[in-house]
């Protein structure tokens, strides 16, 4: 996946507050461009394999996080 392929990029431009509530789940190696995007935005990432509790915890953090806009 390239950085340009990220669905969250248009959302980040249009609604940064909503974009900050996107949880990414990855199933493999990320190219440097994608990793850089995730680091820049501070987007939460859960990497496979994961336990269900990891998703529950990540979503819990997202819904209690203040939005940026």
PAMI-133503 format. One record per residue (C-alpha): x, z, y. Coordinates in steps of 0.25 Angstrom, whole numbers. Layout:
N
<pt><xx>X</xx><zz>Z</zz><yy>Y</yy></pt>
...
***
This chain:
69
<pt><xx>0</xx><zz>0</zz><yy>0</yy></pt>
<pt><xx>5</xx><zz>-4</zz><yy>14</yy></pt>
<pt><xx>2</xx><zz>4</zz><yy>26</yy></pt>
<pt><xx>-6</xx><zz>-7</zz><yy>31</yy></pt>
<pt><xx>-15</xx><zz>-5</zz><yy>19</yy></pt>
<pt><xx>-19</xx><zz>9</zz><yy>22</yy></pt>
<pt><xx>-34</xx><zz>10</zz><yy>25</yy></pt>
<pt><xx>-31</xx><zz>22</zz><yy>34</yy></pt>
<pt><xx>-24</xx><zz>15</zz><yy>44</yy></pt>
<pt><xx>-36</xx><zz>8</zz><yy>51</yy></pt>
<pt><xx>-43</xx><zz>22</zz><yy>50</yy></pt>
<pt><xx>-30</xx><zz>29</zz><yy>57</yy></pt>
<pt><xx>-31</xx><zz>19</zz><yy>68</yy></pt>
<pt><xx>-46</xx><zz>20</zz><yy>71</yy></pt>
<pt><xx>-48</xx><zz>35</zz><yy>67</yy></pt>
<pt><xx>-36</xx><zz>44</zz><yy>66</yy></pt>
<pt><xx>-45</xx><zz>56</zz><yy>64</yy></pt>
<pt><xx>-51</xx><zz>50</zz><yy>52</yy></pt>
<pt><xx>-39</xx><zz>44</zz><yy>47</yy></pt>
<pt><xx>-33</xx><zz>58</zz><yy>46</yy></pt>
<pt><xx>-43</xx><zz>61</zz><yy>36</yy></pt>
<pt><xx>-39</xx><zz>50</zz><yy>26</yy></pt>
<pt><xx>-33</xx><zz>55</zz><yy>13</yy></pt>
<pt><xx>-24</xx><zz>46</zz><yy>6</yy></pt>
<pt><xx>-22</xx><zz>46</zz><yy>-10</yy></pt>
<pt><xx>-10</xx><zz>38</zz><yy>-15</yy></pt>
<pt><xx>-8</xx><zz>33</zz><yy>-29</yy></pt>
<pt><xx>7</xx><zz>29</zz><yy>-28</yy></pt>
<pt><xx>19</xx><zz>26</zz><yy>-20</yy></pt>
<pt><xx>16</xx><zz>23</zz><yy>-5</yy></pt>
<pt><xx>24</xx><zz>13</zz><yy>3</yy></pt>
<pt><xx>32</xx><zz>19</zz><yy>15</yy></pt>
<pt><xx>22</xx><zz>13</zz><yy>25</yy></pt>
<pt><xx>10</xx><zz>20</zz><yy>19</yy></pt>
<pt><xx>18</xx><zz>33</zz><yy>17</yy></pt>
<pt><xx>22</xx><zz>32</zz><yy>32</yy></pt>
<pt><xx>7</xx><zz>30</zz><yy>36</yy></pt>
<pt><xx>3</xx><zz>42</zz><yy>29</yy></pt>
<pt><xx>14</xx><zz>50</zz><yy>35</yy></pt>
<pt><xx>11</xx><zz>45</zz><yy>49</yy></pt>
<pt><xx>-4</xx><zz>49</zz><yy>48</yy></pt>
<pt><xx>-3</xx><zz>62</zz><yy>40</yy></pt>
<pt><xx>-13</xx><zz>56</zz><yy>30</yy></pt>
<pt><xx>-15</xx><zz>65</zz><yy>18</yy></pt>
<pt><xx>-10</xx><zz>59</zz><yy>5</yy></pt>
<pt><xx>-13</xx><zz>63</zz><yy>-9</yy></pt>
<pt><xx>-4</xx><zz>56</zz><yy>-19</yy></pt>
<pt><xx>-9</xx><zz>53</zz><yy>-33</yy></pt>
<pt><xx>-9</xx><zz>59</zz><yy>-43</yy></pt>
<pt><xx>-17</xx><zz>71</zz><yy>-37</yy></pt>
<pt><xx>-25</xx><zz>82</zz><yy>-41</yy></pt>
<pt><xx>-40</xx><zz>82</zz><yy>-36</yy></pt>
<pt><xx>-37</xx><zz>95</zz><yy>-28</yy></pt>
<pt><xx>-27</xx><zz>87</zz><yy>-20</yy></pt>
<pt><xx>-38</xx><zz>78</zz><yy>-15</yy></pt>
<pt><xx>-47</xx><zz>89</zz><yy>-12</yy></pt>
<pt><xx>-36</xx><zz>97</zz><yy>-4</yy></pt>
<pt><xx>-32</xx><zz>84</zz><yy>4</yy></pt>
<pt><xx>-46</xx><zz>81</zz><yy>8</yy></pt>
<pt><xx>-48</xx><zz>96</zz><yy>12</yy></pt>
<pt><xx>-36</xx><zz>95</zz><yy>21</yy></pt>
<pt><xx>-42</xx><zz>82</zz><yy>27</yy></pt>
<pt><xx>-56</xx><zz>87</zz><yy>30</yy></pt>
<pt><xx>-50</xx><zz>99</zz><yy>37</yy></pt>
<pt><xx>-39</xx><zz>91</zz><yy>45</yy></pt>
<pt><xx>-43</xx><zz>89</zz><yy>60</yy></pt>
<pt><xx>-44</xx><zz>74</zz><yy>63</yy></pt>
<pt><xx>-35</xx><zz>68</zz><yy>73</yy></pt>
<pt><xx>-45</xx><zz>60</zz><yy>81</yy></pt>
***
